[in-house]
Amino acid sequence: MALLHKVSPLLLESESNRPSFVPKVVSIGPYHHGDDRLAAMEPLKKLASDRYCTEARKRVHDMAESVRNMYEIDPYLKLDPDKFKDMLFHDACFLVHFIICHQNFPHPSTASAVASDHQGSTTTDQAASSEYLVDLPIQTGQPTSSEECLVDLHLQGFVVRDLFLLENQLPYKVLKAVVSDPSSFDKKVEEFIRSVSRNNDDRANDPVTNTKAVSKDTTKGAPDEQRIDMCDTQNLLDMLHQKLVKPKACDGQRSRYGWDSLKFRSVKELTEAGIKFKPNKIGNLTDVKYKEEYLCGILSLPRMIIDDTTKSKLLNLMALEMCPKGARGYGITSYVCLLDNLIDHADDVRELRLRGVLVNCLGNDQQVADLFNELANDRTPDPEAYVDIITKIHDHLDNWCKVTIATTYNTHFNTPWSKVATIAATLGLALSAVQAWYSVPSAK
């Protein structure tokens, strides 16, 4: 049975989605091999493979037949066995070399691609940097300076973007066959995935470039950070999914409420009903919490940076979830559907942005609203996802007293001027009542 699938036709029905699944600068694996648009990277792959010894080539060639069976039957797989082996080795060496360069030699513009999937534009000035590890031994020595990196700086962000496409994957065991120290390479790759998946406060220091100062100690993640099971992973996209989704994103609880009974439609409506929003410090996208306080509720959502790579990243993660045994549950799809329920218009995005839940690098809040409305179109969430959250929100909305107090406050005290006007009007009515009361005896 194939383990490295192609994108489901359901996701390709939308014309605007298709560019999000197609590599822009580099092909990895057989599905896009031979594409003339990506030919410029082929000589760099061969240069990267020249840095590795013949033992590494032999290990990769020995597993080529089993790897070939992991892909779906496709015209691109009509490569003869020898060409398939060479493609596998060149792609694996290129990936290993790029990951090492990416982690060891940080640049402010190399951690995320900035190719706009929905507009077709290509800009290379926006990107993110991240934390990096110490040196890793490979077969014949690794790059010792940024000058030895084969990929030009202005293309590195696009390469990162292409490495997380569903149809642009190599089995992770092929990458480990290239290196001499698989254990150290596991740590290197996990840091690489961490840098790509960073959505919380660390990357939000600069909402335009998503950059932060490089830390020397990056082997330690946050205390509650989601770890990757390197012994049970298929490829880089699968690792990213593990990083962003908790193993038990759906708690399996049964509830009188579910997705079909959602009575709230937007952030604005929930805010008016007394529910506040705040960002979580944990970076995975399924860490949603709700806390009921005395007169209000607090819905905590993971901080998320919205840029030109968001659509491609989320679509490919959802495509992975749609594959047979392709991912561990439907955590990404369910979260996208949750945001779609919360976001209808630009005002909803603005509220989440002001609360620090969303960092909008697209520029226009309406673009973000349209993005999530489009991503969730015809998508089906896990019916048991967030049932406890939905139940608590419904319980709050069913509390007439709390909703009335919140509505009154938001109507008459939502701005400083409205507060002053309300207080002045109340004082005026009170003084008028007192004056009327004392005027009654004098009239007699």
MOCOR-V49934 format. One record per backbone hydrogen bond with DSSP energy under -0.5 kcal/mol. NH is the residue of the N-H (numbers start at 1). CO is the residue of the C=O. E is the energy in kcal/mol with one decimal. If there is no record, write none. Layout:
# MOCOR-V49934
nh->NH co->CO e->E
nh->NH co->CO e->E
This chain:
# MOCOR-V49934
nh->3 co->70 e->-2.1
nh->4 co->70 e->-3.0
nh->5 co->3 e->-0.7
nh->11 co->8 e->-1.4
nh->12 co->8 e->-0.7
nh->13 co->9 e->-0.6
nh->13 co->10 e->-0.6
nh->15 co->13 e->-0.5
nh->17 co->14 e->-1.1
nh->18 co->14 e->-0.9
nh->19 co->15 e->-0.5
nh->20 co->17 e->-1.5
nh->21 co->18 e->-1.8
nh->22 co->19 e->-1.0
nh->33 co->30 e->-0.8
nh->35 co->32 e->-1.6
nh->38 co->35 e->-1.5
nh->39 co->36 e->-1.3
nh->41 co->38 e->-1.3
nh->42 co->39 e->-1.3
nh->43 co->39 e->-0.6
nh->45 co->41 e->-1.8
nh->46 co->42 e->-1.7
nh->47 co->43 e->-1.9
nh->48 co->44 e->-2.3
nh->49 co->45 e->-2.3
nh->50 co->46 e->-1.4
nh->51 co->48 e->-1.4
nh->52 co->49 e->-1.5
nh->56 co->53 e->-0.6
nh->57 co->53 e->-1.4
nh->58 co->54 e->-2.5
nh->59 co->55 e->-2.2
nh->60 co->56 e->-2.2
nh->61 co->57 e->-2.6
nh->62 co->58 e->-2.2
nh->63 co->59 e->-1.0
nh->63 co->60 e->-0.5
nh->64 co->61 e->-1.0
nh->67 co->63 e->-2.2
nh->68 co->64 e->-2.5
nh->69 co->65 e->-1.3
nh->70 co->67 e->-1.7
nh->71 co->68 e->-1.2
nh->72 co->4 e->-1.0
nh->77 co->74 e->-2.1
nh->78 co->75 e->-1.7
nh->84 co->80 e->-2.4
nh->85 co->81 e->-2.2
nh->86 co->82 e->-2.2
nh->87 co->83 e->-2.6
nh->88 co->84 e->-2.5
nh->89 co->85 e->-2.3
nh->90 co->86 e->-2.9
nh->91 co->87 e->-2.6
nh->92 co->88 e->-2.2
nh->93 co->89 e->-2.5
nh->94 co->90 e->-2.2
nh->95 co->91 e->-2.4
nh->96 co->92 e->-2.5
nh->97 co->93 e->-2.6
nh->98 co->94 e->-2.6
nh->99 co->95 e->-2.6
nh->100 co->96 e->-2.1
nh->101 co->97 e->-2.4
nh->102 co->98 e->-3.0
nh->103 co->99 e->-2.0
nh->104 co->100 e->-2.6
nh->105 co->101 e->-2.1
nh->110 co->107 e->-1.5
nh->111 co->128 e->-1.9
nh->116 co->114 e->-0.6
nh->116 co->121 e->-1.7
nh->117 co->115 e->-0.6
nh->117 co->308 e->-0.9
nh->120 co->116 e->-1.5
nh->123 co->114 e->-0.9
nh->132 co->215 e->-0.7
nh->141 co->138 e->-0.7
nh->148 co->145 e->-1.6
nh->149 co->146 e->-1.3
nh->155 co->152 e->-1.7
nh->156 co->152 e->-1.0
nh->156 co->153 e->-0.7
nh->157 co->153 e->-0.6
nh->159 co->155 e->-1.9
nh->160 co->156 e->-2.1
nh->161 co->157 e->-1.8
nh->162 co->158 e->-2.1
nh->163 co->159 e->-1.7
nh->164 co->161 e->-1.1
nh->165 co->162 e->-1.1
nh->168 co->165 e->-1.8
nh->172 co->234 e->-2.6
nh->174 co->171 e->-1.5
nh->175 co->171 e->-0.9
nh->176 co->172 e->-1.9
nh->177 co->173 e->-1.1
nh->178 co->174 e->-0.6
nh->178 co->175 e->-1.1
nh->179 co->175 e->-1.0
nh->185 co->181 e->-2.1
nh->186 co->182 e->-2.3
nh->187 co->183 e->-1.4
nh->188 co->184 e->-2.0
nh->189 co->185 e->-2.8
nh->190 co->186 e->-2.3
nh->191 co->187 e->-1.9
nh->192 co->188 e->-1.8
nh->193 co->189 e->-2.7
nh->194 co->190 e->-2.2
nh->195 co->191 e->-2.2
nh->196 co->192 e->-1.5
nh->197 co->193 e->-2.4
nh->198 co->194 e->-1.0
nh->203 co->200 e->-1.2
nh->204 co->200 e->-1.0
nh->206 co->203 e->-0.6
nh->210 co->206 e->-3.1
nh->218 co->216 e->-0.8
nh->221 co->219 e->-0.6
nh->225 co->222 e->-1.8
nh->230 co->228 e->-1.3
nh->232 co->229 e->-1.5
nh->239 co->235 e->-1.9
nh->240 co->236 e->-2.2
nh->241 co->237 e->-2.1
nh->242 co->238 e->-2.2
nh->243 co->239 e->-2.3
nh->244 co->240 e->-1.7
nh->245 co->241 e->-1.6
nh->249 co->246 e->-1.0
nh->251 co->249 e->-0.5
nh->261 co->258 e->-1.2
nh->262 co->259 e->-1.2
nh->267 co->342 e->-2.6
nh->270 co->266 e->-1.9
nh->271 co->267 e->-2.8
nh->272 co->268 e->-2.1
nh->273 co->269 e->-1.2
nh->274 co->271 e->-1.5
nh->275 co->270 e->-2.5
nh->276 co->274 e->-0.6
nh->276 co->297 e->-3.5
nh->278 co->299 e->-1.7
nh->279 co->355 e->-0.6
nh->280 co->301 e->-2.3
nh->285 co->244 e->-1.4
nh->286 co->244 e->-0.8
nh->287 co->284 e->-1.2
nh->288 co->286 e->-1.8
nh->289 co->300 e->-2.1
nh->291 co->298 e->-2.4
nh->293 co->291 e->-0.5
nh->293 co->296 e->-3.2
nh->297 co->274 e->-2.0
nh->298 co->291 e->-2.8
nh->299 co->276 e->-3.2
nh->300 co->289 e->-3.2
nh->300 co->298 e->-0.7
nh->301 co->278 e->-2.1
nh->301 co->299 e->-0.5
nh->303 co->280 e->-0.8
nh->304 co->357 e->-2.6
nh->306 co->304 e->-0.6
nh->306 co->359 e->-2.9
nh->307 co->305 e->-0.7
nh->310 co->307 e->-1.1
nh->313 co->309 e->-2.6
nh->314 co->310 e->-2.7
nh->315 co->311 e->-2.5
nh->316 co->312 e->-2.1
nh->317 co->313 e->-1.8
nh->318 co->314 e->-2.5
nh->319 co->315 e->-2.4
nh->320 co->316 e->-2.0
nh->321 co->317 e->-1.7
nh->322 co->318 e->-1.2
nh->323 co->319 e->-0.5
nh->323 co->320 e->-1.1
nh->326 co->323 e->-2.1
nh->329 co->327 e->-1.3
nh->334 co->330 e->-2.4
nh->335 co->331 e->-1.9
nh->336 co->332 e->-2.5
nh->337 co->333 e->-2.2
nh->338 co->334 e->-2.0
nh->339 co->335 e->-2.5
nh->340 co->336 e->-2.1
nh->341 co->337 e->-1.8
nh->342 co->338 e->-1.6
nh->343 co->339 e->-2.3
nh->344 co->342 e->-0.6
nh->348 co->345 e->-0.8
nh->349 co->345 e->-1.3
nh->350 co->346 e->-2.7
nh->351 co->347 e->-2.0
nh->352 co->348 e->-2.0
nh->353 co->349 e->-2.6
nh->354 co->350 e->-2.6
nh->355 co->351 e->-1.6
nh->356 co->353 e->-1.0
nh->357 co->352 e->-2.2
nh->358 co->352 e->-1.2
nh->359 co->304 e->-2.3
nh->360 co->358 e->-0.6
nh->361 co->306 e->-3.0
nh->361 co->359 e->-0.9
nh->367 co->364 e->-0.5
nh->368 co->364 e->-1.1
nh->369 co->365 e->-2.0
nh->370 co->366 e->-2.7
nh->371 co->367 e->-2.1
nh->372 co->368 e->-2.0
nh->373 co->369 e->-2.0
nh->374 co->370 e->-2.1
nh->375 co->371 e->-2.6
nh->376 co->372 e->-1.9
nh->377 co->374 e->-1.1
nh->379 co->376 e->-2.0
nh->381 co->379 e->-0.5
nh->385 co->382 e->-1.9
nh->387 co->384 e->-1.0
nh->390 co->386 e->-2.8
nh->391 co->387 e->-2.4
nh->392 co->388 e->-2.1
nh->393 co->389 e->-2.2
nh->394 co->390 e->-2.4
nh->395 co->391 e->-2.4
nh->396 co->392 e->-2.0
nh->397 co->393 e->-2.4
nh->398 co->394 e->-1.9
nh->399 co->396 e->-1.2
nh->400 co->398 e->-1.1
nh->403 co->399 e->-2.2
nh->404 co->400 e->-2.4
nh->405 co->401 e->-2.4
nh->406 co->402 e->-2.4
nh->407 co->403 e->-2.8
nh->408 co->404 e->-2.6
nh->409 co->405 e->-2.4
nh->410 co->406 e->-2.8
nh->411 co->407 e->-1.8
nh->412 co->408 e->-2.4
nh->413 co->409 e->-2.7
nh->419 co->415 e->-2.1
nh->420 co->416 e->-2.3
nh->421 co->417 e->-2.8
nh->422 co->418 e->-2.6
nh->423 co->419 e->-2.7
nh->424 co->420 e->-2.7
nh->425 co->421 e->-2.6
nh->426 co->422 e->-2.5
nh->427 co->423 e->-2.7
nh->428 co->424 e->-2.5
nh->429 co->425 e->-2.5
nh->430 co->426 e->-2.4
nh->431 co->427 e->-2.9
nh->432 co->428 e->-2.3
nh->433 co->429 e->-2.2
nh->434 co->430 e->-2.4
nh->435 co->431 e->-2.7
nh->436 co->432 e->-2.3
nh->437 co->433 e->-2.2
nh->438 co->434 e->-2.2
nh->439 co->435 e->-1.3
nh->440 co->436 e->-0.9
nh->440 co->437 e->-0.6
nh->441 co->437 e->-0.6
nh->442 co->438 e->-0.8
nh->443 co->439 e->-1.3
nh->444 co->440 e->-1.3
